[in-house]
Amino acid sequence: MGKRLKAVQALASEVPDAAETYKRLKQQNLETKLAEVHALATKAAALHDKYLTELASDDREREHIRADARVRFNAMINRP
């Protein structure tokens, strides 16, 4: 879990200040800032998708474990 948290923290550290209006920036600098924000959004979306995939995989594995436990439990209580 530490690796995931570090990835999220690294991404969060790149997020620009929400209070900044960028009114004083020239057009070229605004375009650069927009490209940076777009790249950050792309990274965030990729991280989001990756973790959703991992969570779905965990859910499937958890269901397999539960099914195996049910089989073992039923076998145990149905012993002659």
Secondary structure, DSSP 8 states (H G I E B T S, - for coil): -HHHHHHHHHHHHHS--TT---TTS-HHHHHHHHHHHHHHHHHHHHHHHHHHHHHHHHHHHHHHHHHHHHHHHHHHHT--
